Amino acid sequence: MITRHRLVSCAAVLLAACHAGPGPATTPAASGGLKVAFRDAFMVGTAIAPPQFGERDTASVALIRREFSAITPENVLKWERVHPQPAQYDFAPSDAYVAFGEKYGMFIVGHTLVWHSQTPKWVFENAQGQPLSRDELLARMKEHISTVVGRYKGRIKGWDVVNEALNEDGTLRQSPWMRIIGPDYLEKAFQFAHEADPAAELYYNDYNLDYPAKRDGVIRLVRSLQQAGIPIHGVGTQEHLKLTTPSIALVDSSIRLISATGVKVNVTELDIDMLPPATRNATADVSVRAGPAPNLDPYKAGLPDSLQQALARRYEELFRVYAAHRDVIDRVTFWGVADGDSWLNGWPVRGRTNYPLLFDRANKPKPAYQRVMAVAQDLRRPPTP
């Protein structure tokens, strides 16, 4: 693991969040971007797509190079893209993704090896369409992980090995992996990934880990892997958040309690949904869908300034918590580069106009960016005697 952080007083930094104002304006040119501002705390990353790592979207590429030190692929390493048929791998997009990260000296993340979603049905079935046996599915899992991780051995530095295996109550989701193999499928996935690249960092990744039931579930999961002698180096808390929920206290306590297991707690898919909720439950499950309604897309002409400022305050509070825990956080990654790239424009209602990130649709920094940069400035100030 990366060990470059100093221990800090969480209480002192959280207290500062209550009293600190927005701080002086900080321009990207003057600051060197987020990656420079936070380089002594943690890496700042972003999720990228083919127009970006293929360098066709030149404006976005310039922003990525200036602001971010780590990258995660949105889709090209998910099973349905990289391994669409039993005897067919398509590595051209993922090769381009890895080459982009190497070209610009970035920390490269692999996302994701084992997930119930965006995995073809054939993975779990034989040629007759019947469910595989436990041993058959384990063999298929091992072959996939060995091939994909092995191809990028020493190049992709960290892998989201298993994605979203928990229910909201902290129990294991009854996915095809779970039904066919059993609960030790997670151990096997981490074992196979470690065998394919012993030097790679291995992560479990999930959403809603700020809420106690699911947080406690991931703690049990981490401890069970540790007790079985299976390598796990970090938990990725996705942090698909709302403007007011979960509370900052929950975010803080989640990082503190999960890190007490001895693993890193990285923020992996950060964004803040600014639109009215379209579902009753707080979730980031990609399978959830809702129909369009005028009241669910109220800001097509732009986000009101009051909400821009509320978003800025929310991001500042979050980054003060992340900074307070920089001894256990190696990376904070946004899920998307700028507002126009965000998956939240199409989920769970297609065609909405959302504003969840630090950069607007013209790739310009929003007030939230300035507030986040002010947190970095505070980190560089000498302590008060």
Secondary structure in CASP SS format (residue, H / E / C, confidence):
PFRMAT SS
TARGET T0000
AUTHOR 0000-0000-0000
METHOD secondary structure of the structure
MODEL  1
M C 1.00
I C 1.00
T C 1.00
R C 1.00
H C 1.00
R C 1.00
L C 1.00
V C 1.00
S C 1.00
C H 1.00
A H 1.00
A H 1.00
V H 1.00
L H 1.00
L H 1.00
A H 1.00
A H 1.00
C H 1.00
H H 1.00
A C 1.00
G C 1.00
P C 1.00
G C 1.00
P C 1.00
A C 1.00
T C 1.00
T C 1.00
P H 1.00
A H 1.00
A H 1.00
S H 1.00
G C 1.00
G C 1.00
L H 1.00
K H 1.00
V H 1.00
A H 1.00
F C 1.00
R C 1.00
D C 1.00
A C 1.00
F C 1.00
M E 1.00
V E 1.00
G E 1.00
T E 1.00
A E 1.00
I E 1.00
A C 1.00
P H 1.00
P H 1.00
Q H 1.00
F H 1.00
G C 1.00
E C 1.00
R C 1.00
D C 1.00
T H 1.00
A H 1.00
S H 1.00
V H 1.00
A H 1.00
L H 1.00
I H 1.00
R H 1.00
R H 1.00
E H 1.00
F C 1.00
S C 1.00
A E 1.00
I E 1.00
T E 1.00
P E 1.00
E C 1.00
N C 1.00
V C 1.00
L C 1.00
K C 1.00
W H 1.00
E H 1.00
R H 1.00
V H 1.00
H C 1.00
P C 1.00
Q E 1.00
P C 1.00
A C 1.00
Q E 1.00
Y C 1.00
D C 1.00
F C 1.00
A H 1.00
P H 1.00
S H 1.00
D H 1.00
A H 1.00
Y H 1.00
V H 1.00
A H 1.00
F H 1.00
G H 1.00
E H 1.00
K H 1.00
Y C 1.00
G C 1.00
M C 1.00
F E 1.00
I E 1.00
V E 1.00
G E 1.00
H E 1.00
T E 1.00
L E 1.00
V E 1.00
W C 1.00
H C 1.00
S C 1.00
Q C 1.00
T C 1.00
P C 1.00
K H 1.00
W H 1.00
V H 1.00
F H 1.00
E E 1.00
N C 1.00
A C 1.00
Q C 1.00
G C 1.00
Q C 1.00
P E 1.00
L C 1.00
S C 1.00
R H 1.00
D H 1.00
E H 1.00
L H 1.00
L H 1.00
A H 1.00
R H 1.00
M H 1.00
K H 1.00
E H 1.00
H H 1.00
I H 1.00
S H 1.00
T H 1.00
V H 1.00
V H 1.00
G H 1.00
R H 1.00
Y C 1.00
K C 1.00
G C 1.00
R C 1.00
I C 1.00
K C 1.00
G E 1.00
W E 1.00
D E 1.00
V E 1.00
V E 1.00
N E 1.00
E C 1.00
A C 1.00
L E 1.00
N C 1.00
E C 1.00
D C 1.00
G C 1.00
T C 1.00
L E 1.00
R C 1.00
Q C 1.00
S C 1.00
P H 1.00
W H 1.00
M H 1.00
R H 1.00
I H 1.00
I H 1.00
G C 1.00
P C 1.00
D C 1.00
Y H 1.00
L H 1.00
E H 1.00
K H 1.00
A H 1.00
F H 1.00
Q H 1.00
F H 1.00
A H 1.00
H H 1.00
E H 1.00
A H 1.00
D C 1.00
P C 1.00
A C 1.00
A C 1.00
E E 1.00
L E 1.00
Y E 1.00
Y E 1.00
N E 1.00
D E 1.00
Y C 1.00
N C 1.00
L C 1.00
D C 1.00
Y C 1.00
P H 1.00
A H 1.00
K H 1.00
R H 1.00
D H 1.00
G H 1.00
V H 1.00
I H 1.00
R H 1.00
L H 1.00
V H 1.00
R H 1.00
S H 1.00
L H 1.00
Q H 1.00
Q H 1.00
A C 1.00
G C 1.00
I C 1.00
P C 1.00
I C 1.00
H C 1.00
G E 1.00
V E 1.00
G E 1.00
T E 1.00
Q C 1.00
E C 1.00
H E 1.00
L E 1.00
K E 1.00
L C 1.00
T C 1.00
T C 1.00
P C 1.00
S C 1.00
I H 1.00
A H 1.00
L H 1.00
V H 1.00
D H 1.00
S H 1.00
S H 1.00
I H 1.00
R H 1.00
L H 1.00
I H 1.00
S H 1.00
A C 1.00
T C 1.00
G C 1.00
V C 1.00
K E 1.00
V E 1.00
N E 1.00
V E 1.00
T E 1.00
E E 1.00
L E 1.00
D E 1.00
I E 1.00
D E 1.00
M C 1.00
L C 1.00
P C 1.00
P C 1.00
A C 1.00
T C 1.00
R C 1.00
N C 1.00
A C 1.00
T C 1.00
A C 1.00
D C 1.00
V C 1.00
S C 1.00
V C 1.00
R C 1.00
A C 1.00
G C 1.00
P C 1.00
A C 1.00
P H 1.00
N H 1.00
L H 1.00
D C 1.00
P C 1.00
Y C 1.00
K C 1.00
A C 1.00
G C 1.00
L C 1.00
P C 1.00
D H 1.00
S H 1.00
L H 1.00
Q H 1.00
Q H 1.00
A H 1.00
L H 1.00
A H 1.00
R H 1.00
R H 1.00
Y H 1.00
E H 1.00
E H 1.00
L H 1.00
F H 1.00
R H 1.00
V H 1.00
Y H 1.00
A H 1.00
A H 1.00
H C 1.00
R C 1.00
D C 1.00
V C 1.00
I C 1.00
D C 1.00
R E 1.00
V E 1.00
T E 1.00
F E 1.00
W C 1.00
G C 1.00
V C 1.00
A C 1.00
D H 1.00
G H 1.00
D H 1.00
S C 1.00
W H 1.00
L H 1.00
N H 1.00
G C 1.00
W C 1.00
P C 1.00
V C 1.00
R C 1.00
G C 1.00
R C 1.00
T C 1.00
N C 1.00
Y C 1.00
P C 1.00
L C 1.00
L C 1.00
F E 1.00
D C 1.00
R C 1.00
A C 1.00
N C 1.00
K C 1.00
P E 1.00
K C 1.00
P H 1.00
A H 1.00
Y H 1.00
Q H 1.00
R H 1.00
V H 1.00
M H 1.00
A H 1.00
V H 1.00
A H 1.00
Q H 1.00
D H 1.00
L H 1.00
R H 1.00
R C 1.00
P C 1.00
P C 1.00
T C 1.00
P C 1.00
END
